[in-house]
Amino acid sequence: MITPFRLFVVVLLLAIAGLQARLWTGQGSFAHVNGLGEKVSLRSAENDSRRGRNAVLKAEIVDLKQGLEAVEDIARSELGMIKKGETFFLIVED
């Protein structure tokens, strides 16, 4: 015959086993949390590199909005702009 105390102990052991299984496997487990931590670290490093690139682009935008020198430099390098009175030299390498 099963006494109420033994039934209570069995139910308690089953509950503890169920909670331990949840702690070590599945969502919210130690392994899952560790994997999420690694993903967060990767994303943080990626965000840091993108912040640097954004700062460079923001500085370029400010420079283009405020002064004509940046616009002239881009026009000279990318579009081949030549001012009046300047002589164009094309150097051809073999």
Secondary structure, DSSP 8 states (H G I E B T S, - for coil): ---HHHHHHHHHHHHHHHHHHHHHSSTTSHHHHHHHHHHHHHHHHHHHHHHHHHHHHHHHHHHHHH-SHHHHHHHHHHH----TT---------
